[in-house]
Amino acid sequence: IFRLDEKEYTLERGNIWYYPPGSWHDYFPKEHFHYCWLSIAGKDAVEFFKLMKLKPGLNKAGVCPKHLFLDVGNNINSLSLRQALNALATAFKIVASISIMTPEVSQKTDKVIVKVQELIDSNYSNPELTVEQIAMDIGMHRGSLSRSFRKNYGVTISDYIISSRIRKAVDLLISTDYSIAEITVACGMNSPHYFSKVFAKKTGLYPSEFRKRYARKQ
């Protein structure tokens, strides 16, 4: 529940709140929920939101780009300048992906995008999973589907597939003793070398380095 000028606004699924000065909020979850937020602060923040054409207060936002929030978290844990810049670039992707959404577009595409997300989340371990196969399963032209997906998420379907596989890899590296080869197969990749290269690009660390740094902290 967000409060502004003595009025209350309830945040529902598919909505987002841009904090104008003087607003505040309380948490009263109706059910189990996943809540993501991003802070952009400083003297130029107001001008930034104006530039992105983001209206303060309650807005429609479509499907939450959770994979982008995960990417920010993975990068921001590093102290390197490159990873900090990657986190900043991803944060801009989040804002950009939301700023282009309108209530009309969101209503038309949400159901399709949710189906795509479910297909990827349940089939990421299949190395044959492709944009073409997803478009065929959804019954939608590949080009139209790709444009709708990118408009909602700010990334391509292929990027989302990779991010889903990396999320699973992170979980397995931290919570299991599986070898890198076993994790490669479990994440739908054919080559441990390619998997390590992609993982390092996404997180800034190779799988063995990531496990060494984070597994002991769990």
WONOR-V378082 format. One record per pair of residues at least 6 apart in sequence whose C-alpha atoms are under 6 Angstrom apart, sorted by sequence separation. I is the first residue (numbers start at 1). GAP is how many residues later the second one is. D is the distance in whole Angstrom. If there is no record, write none. Layout:
I & GAP & D
I & GAP & D
This chain:
2 & 6 & 6
150 & 6 & 5
200 & 6 & 5
2 & 7 & 5
135 & 7 & 5
1 & 8 & 6
75 & 8 & 5
76 & 8 & 6
184 & 8 & 6
1 & 9 & 5
196 & 10 & 6
76 & 11 & 6
181 & 11 & 6
75 & 12 & 5
72 & 15 & 5
4 & 19 & 5
3 & 20 & 6
3 & 21 & 5
2 & 22 & 6
3 & 22 & 6
165 & 22 & 5
2 & 23 & 4
1 & 24 & 6
1 & 25 & 5
20 & 36 & 5
61 & 37 & 6
174 & 37 & 6
18 & 38 & 5
173 & 38 & 6
18 & 39 & 5
17 & 40 & 5
17 & 41 & 5
174 & 41 & 4
16 & 42 & 6
16 & 43 & 5
60 & 43 & 6
15 & 44 & 6
62 & 44 & 5
15 & 45 & 5
16 & 45 & 6
54 & 45 & 6
15 & 46 & 5
14 & 47 & 6
14 & 48 & 5
14 & 49 & 6
97 & 55 & 6
97 & 56 & 6
97 & 57 & 5
125 & 61 & 6
127 & 61 & 4
125 & 62 & 5
126 & 62 & 5
127 & 62 & 6
125 & 63 & 4
65 & 88 & 6
75 & 128 & 6
74 & 129 & 6
